[in-house]
Amino acid sequence: MMETITIPVDPAIAKAYREADPEKQQKIATIVNDWLKSIIQEKEEKSLEEIIEEMQYQAKANGLTQEILEQILAE
């Protein structure tokens, strides 16, 4: 069973997600869920703030930009 949480994102990302069809939204949810799970499991001793900071760093380091996210939504 999945639960819903709210995470602030750039307005363009929110718009693109809302406009995506349900199948694309599910793909994004799966990617984000798996990503969060792997980071949290690796860093259980860290605070949520530290985990979020690391996620942001990893996203930038791995080249995940707003444009790439929009491209994923477009596929």
Backbone torsions as a table, in degrees:
resi	resn	phi	psi	omega
1	MET	NA	134.8	-179.7
2	MET	-100.6	152.5	173.4
3	GLU	-117.6	158.8	179.9
4	THR	-105.8	134.4	172.9
5	ILE	-125.4	166.4	178.6
6	THR	-114.2	128.0	178.8
7	ILE	-127.0	124.9	178.5
8	PRO	-65.0	136.8	176.8
9	VAL	-137.4	167.5	176.4
10	ASP	-59.6	147.5	179.4
11	PRO	-55.5	-37.8	-179.2
12	ALA	-65.8	-36.8	178.2
13	ILE	-67.7	-44.3	179.1
14	ALA	-60.8	-43.2	179.6
15	LYS	-63.0	-47.9	-179.5
16	ALA	-61.4	-40.1	179.6
17	TYR	-65.6	-46.9	-179.5
18	ARG	-61.1	-34.3	-177.5
19	GLU	-84.3	-11.1	179.8
20	ALA	-73.0	151.6	177.5
21	ASP	-71.8	161.2	-176.1
22	PRO	-55.1	-35.2	179.8
23	GLU	-64.7	-42.1	178.5
24	LYS	-68.2	-38.8	177.0
25	GLN	-60.9	-40.2	179.4
26	GLN	-65.2	-39.8	177.9
27	LYS	-60.7	-44.6	179.8
28	ILE	-64.7	-44.4	179.5
29	ALA	-59.3	-40.4	179.5
30	THR	-65.2	-44.8	179.2
31	ILE	-60.6	-49.3	-177.8
32	VAL	-65.0	-42.6	179.7
33	ASN	-60.7	-47.1	179.5
34	ASP	-63.8	-39.8	-179.9
35	TRP	-64.1	-48.5	178.7
36	LEU	-61.2	-43.8	-178.8
37	LYS	-59.9	-45.0	-178.4
38	SER	-66.6	-38.3	180.0
39	ILE	-69.4	-44.1	-178.6
40	ILE	-65.7	-41.3	179.9
41	GLN	-64.8	-35.9	178.8
42	GLU	-73.5	-27.8	-170.1
43	LYS	-124.6	38.8	-175.8
44	GLU	-56.5	-28.0	-178.9
45	GLU	-79.4	-8.5	-178.6
46	LYS	-89.5	158.1	176.9
47	SER	-76.9	163.2	178.3
48	LEU	-59.3	-39.3	179.2
49	GLU	-61.5	-42.8	178.2
50	GLU	-65.1	-38.4	178.6
51	ILE	-64.5	-44.8	179.5
52	ILE	-62.7	-43.7	178.3
53	GLU	-60.3	-41.7	179.1
54	GLU	-66.5	-39.0	177.3
55	MET	-60.9	-44.1	179.4
56	GLN	-62.5	-43.3	178.9
57	TYR	-62.0	-46.7	-179.0
58	GLN	-64.2	-39.6	179.0
59	ALA	-60.5	-46.7	179.0
60	LYS	-66.1	-42.8	-178.8
61	ALA	-64.4	-31.8	179.7
62	ASN	-91.8	6.5	175.6
63	GLY	78.1	17.4	178.1
64	LEU	-77.6	105.0	-179.9
65	THR	-112.6	171.9	177.0
66	GLN	-59.6	-39.2	-179.8
67	GLU	-63.0	-41.5	179.7
68	ILE	-66.1	-42.0	178.4
69	LEU	-61.6	-41.1	178.1
70	GLU	-64.4	-35.5	177.6
71	GLN	-66.4	-40.3	177.3
72	ILE	-60.6	-42.6	179.5
73	LEU	-65.2	-32.2	-177.7
74	ALA	-74.7	-20.3	-176.3
75	GLU	-74.7	NA	NA
